[in-house]
Amino acid sequence: MNRFIGKTVLVTGAGSGLGRATALAFAAEGASVVVAGRTRASLDETVRLIETAGGTAAAVVADVTDSEQVRHLVQESVARFGGLHIAVNNAGILRGSGPVADVCEEDWDAVLRTNVTGVWLAMKHEIAHMRGNGGGVIVNIASNLGAHLRIPDAAAYITSKAAVSALTRATALDHIHEGIRVNAVSPGASDAPMSLRPGETEAERAERVKSQNPLGRLAGAEEVAAAVLYLASPEAGSVVGTDLVVDSGSSA
Ligand SMILES: NC(=O)c1ccc[n+]([C@@H]2O[C@H](COP(=O)([O-])OP(=O)(O)OC[C@H]3O[C@@H](n4cnc5c(N)ncnc54)[C@H](OP(=O)(O)O)[C@@H]3O)[C@@H](O)[C@H]2O)c1
């Protein structure tokens, strides 16, 4: 399929995992992709993978917790490829494990700042461009942990991702009349770095997940990316403010 020919797509957190898989999937369908994150080398590797496959991409270093850097990121995306039609706000971190009373202030602040404020700042600057340029589409990456499912010892992350789900719906209501369609994808444990426990191998993770969800396996990164591409595509034209769960049945 070539659903995104002529479109400029911005993906944050695209130097690894789900962000990289999403950037590759958009490029494979004809989009020009701007990949963003804090680490130049991993972004350059994503660009290399896209170009090797015959696609078009550019890397822009930006920290989503810094408003000025995000404003510059949007400006650069428009300058590189002429416009910004689709944005995937995927950058996120997982910190602050343990029971609520034992979470330290630094971890709490970092998780909320990156996962919630980072998504808000990204949308703020993306919408500032889109609203004056014919509209656009935004897909935020939340999680099944949050609005859909809770587990022990992950309250900061769970709180942040519930907020991403709520922020997505609130933003959809605020901006659909300007032609900006906003939705979220909520992955469960996926074949991407964040689902690995400290020191765990991929084989050990696969074994652990077998008994942890009804499907008995991780969601593939390309399966999560496919959900993002659907929401960004014209086929989802009347899908507004939804939160598509891709979690192997964990929250069914
Ligand atoms: N993997 C899963 O099982 C799973 C499940 C549910 C939801 N999710 C969500 O999916 C998203 C991607 O997860 P993943 O597994 O692919 O994790 P990952 O490989 O750690 O990717 C996260 C990306 O975000 C970037 N990032 C972190 N902080 C940033 C900041 N302040 N500014 C800009 N970029 C930043 C990181 O790059 P730099 O460090 O270089 O900036 C990294 O490339 C996250 O939002 C995560 O919460 C993942």
The ligand as a Tripos MOL2 file, in Angstrom:
@<TRIPOS>MOLECULE
LIG
   48    52     1     0     0
SMALL
NO_CHARGES

@<TRIPOS>ATOM
      1 N1          7.4040   -1.7070   24.6760 N.am      1 LIG1
      2 C1          6.2540   -1.9170   25.2800 C.2       1 LIG1
      3 O1          5.9480   -3.0550   25.6960 O.2       1 LIG1
      4 C2          5.2780   -0.7770   25.4530 C.ar      1 LIG1
      5 C3          3.9990   -1.0620   25.9560 C.ar      1 LIG1
      6 C4          3.0850   -0.0160   26.1120 C.ar      1 LIG1
      7 C5          3.4420    1.2700   25.7660 C.ar      1 LIG1
      8 N2          4.6920    1.5310   25.2980 N.ar      1 LIG1
      9 C6          5.0020    2.9220   24.9550 C.3       1 LIG1
     10 O2          5.5190    2.9590   23.6340 O.3       1 LIG1
     11 C7          6.4730    4.0110   23.5210 C.3       1 LIG1
     12 C8          7.7660    3.4380   22.9550 C.3       1 LIG1
     13 O3          8.2490    2.4180   23.8090 O.3       1 LIG1
     14 P1          9.4620    1.4400   23.4200 P.3       1 LIG1
     15 O4          9.2410    0.1450   24.0240 O.co2     1 LIG1
     16 O5          9.7250    1.5380   21.9590 O.co2     1 LIG1
     17 O6         10.6260    2.1070   24.2830 O.3       1 LIG1
     18 P2         12.0500    2.6730   23.9080 P.3       1 LIG1
     19 O7         12.7480    1.8010   22.9320 O.co2     1 LIG1
     20 O8         12.7170    3.0050   25.2030 O.co2     1 LIG1
     21 O9         11.6810    4.0150   23.1270 O.3       1 LIG1
     22 C9         11.3980    5.2180   23.7470 C.3       1 LIG1
     23 C10        12.0230    6.3020   22.8900 C.3       1 LIG1
     24 O10        11.6920    7.5760   23.4370 O.3       1 LIG1
     25 C11        12.8350    8.4000   23.3770 C.3       1 LIG1
     26 N3         12.7570    9.3930   24.4350 N.ar      1 LIG1
     27 C12        12.7110    9.1650   25.7730 C.ar      1 LIG1
     28 N4         12.6690   10.3330   26.4390 N.ar      1 LIG1
     29 C13        12.6750   11.3190   25.4850 C.ar      1 LIG1
     30 C14        12.6590   12.7240   25.5470 C.ar      1 LIG1
     31 N5         12.6300   13.3910   26.7020 N.pl3     1 LIG1
     32 N6         12.6620   13.4070   24.3790 N.ar      1 LIG1
     33 C15        12.6960   12.7690   23.1920 C.ar      1 LIG1
     34 N7         12.7270   11.4310   23.0760 N.ar      1 LIG1
     35 C16        12.7260   10.7150   24.2150 C.ar      1 LIG1
     36 C17        14.0250    7.4560   23.5280 C.3       1 LIG1
     37 O11        15.1740    7.9350   22.8520 O.3       1 LIG1
     38 P3         16.3090    8.8290   23.5700 P.3       1 LIG1
     39 O12        16.5320    8.2140   24.9340 O.co2     1 LIG1
     40 O13        17.4590    8.7230   22.6410 O.co2     1 LIG1
     41 O14        15.7370   10.2010   23.6330 O.co2     1 LIG1
     42 C18        13.5350    6.1940   22.8350 C.3       1 LIG1
     43 O15        13.9260    6.1430   21.4880 O.3       1 LIG1
     44 C19         6.5980    4.6200   24.9220 C.3       1 LIG1
     45 O16         5.7780    5.7640   25.0310 O.3       1 LIG1
     46 C20         6.0910    3.5240   25.8230 C.3       1 LIG1
     47 O17         5.5910    4.0170   27.0500 O.3       1 LIG1
     48 C21         5.6200    0.5510   25.1300 C.ar      1 LIG1
@<TRIPOS>BOND
     1     1     2 1
     2     2     3 2
     3     2     4 1
     4     4     5 ar
     5     4    48 ar
     6     5     6 ar
     7     6     7 ar
     8     7     8 ar
     9     8     9 1
    10     8    48 ar
    11     9    10 1
    12     9    46 1
    13    10    11 1
    14    11    12 1
    15    11    44 1
    16    12    13 1
    17    13    14 1
    18    14    15 2
    19    14    16 1
    20    14    17 1
    21    17    18 1
    22    18    19 2
    23    18    20 1
    24    18    21 1
    25    21    22 1
    26    22    23 1
    27    23    24 1
    28    23    42 1
    29    24    25 1
    30    25    26 1
    31    25    36 1
    32    26    27 ar
    33    26    35 ar
    34    27    28 ar
    35    28    29 ar
    36    29    30 ar
    37    29    35 ar
    38    30    31 1
    39    30    32 ar
    40    32    33 ar
    41    33    34 ar
    42    34    35 ar
    43    36    37 1
    44    36    42 1
    45    37    38 1
    46    38    39 2
    47    38    40 1
    48    38    41 1
    49    42    43 1
    50    44    45 1
    51    44    46 1
    52    46    47 1
@<TRIPOS>SUBSTRUCTURE
     1 LIG1         1 GROUP 0 **** ****
